[in-house]
Amino acid sequence: MKNVEMTVEGTTLTIRVDLSKEFGPSASGKTIIIASTEGNVTIPNRTEKVGLNVYRKKP
């Protein structure tokens, strides 16, 4: 995972992403990647999965 922190308290999932970070352009080159789970990942200590991409349009 890049720039993604997940925590579970009871039945609540919290996802933290630092929006000030960048990891370069996407494969298409149209956006800048800020955070990604890089596919579907299992939530810590659970059976559910999550897939997350955070990006912004290139200027």
N, C-alpha and C positions, 0 to 999 in steps of 0.2 A: 504494500500500500504506500501511496505517496501522500503525505500531509493529511492523513485521516486518522483520527483517534476516536474509538468507539468505547463507550462504557454503558453498562446496564445496571440500573438500580431498581430492584423489584421487577416490574414489568415495563419499565420505561427505558428506551434506547436513546442515548445522547450521542450525537456525532459532532466532533469538533474539527474545524478546518481553519487554518490560518490563511485568510484571504490576501495577505500581503506577499505570499510566496508564489513563485512561478516555476514551472518545469519545462519551459520551452514550447515550441509549436506542436500542434497535433499532427497526426499523419497526413491529413489533407492540407495542412498549413494555413487553414482559415481561422483557427482559434489558438489561444494560449492556454495550456493546461495549468490549473491551479491545484487540483487534488484529484486523486482517483484511487479506487479500490483495485484497479487493474483486473476487472472481471468481478464475478460474484464471489463473495467470501462469507463464511459462517460467522455469525455474531458470537462474540466471546461467551462461552458457557451456555450456549443455546443451540437449537437446531435450525432456526431461521437463517436465511441468507440475505445479504444486501449487495447491491451493485450501485456504485456512486461515481459520477464524473462531475467535476466543477470546472468550468472554463469561461473565458471571456473572448469576445470577438477581437481579432487583431485590429489595431488602429489603421 
